[in-house]
Amino acid sequence: MLIRDGRLGEASADPTLGTFLDKLCPEDRDFDLATELYNGHLATEDPATRQRNLLAAAVAHFEARKPLDKLATLAKATGATISLN
């Protein structure tokens, strides 16, 4: 009813709605990877290019999900040396 009435702020605060939405669309990394690989496979006729696309999609999938080292990222962005005392 909150969504129907346009009160999305209140609806987003409802934990029951959050639980329901998580059940509708759970995070499934295996499915995400399979979808990326399948879509890359369909886009190309050439077998060599298809293999390169599949490998690139798999690498991108795992690179995007690596834990981020925030301190290293900050050091690269600033070009400075960081010292912790």
Residue pairs with C-beta under 8 A, 6 or more apart in sequence:
2 8
2 10
2 11
2 14
3 11
11 17
12 18
29 65
32 61
33 57
33 58
33 61
36 57
36 58
36 60
36 61
37 54
37 57
37 58
39 57
40 50
40 53
40 54
40 56
40 57
41 50
41 53
41 54
43 53
44 50
44 53
71 82
74 82
75 81
75 82
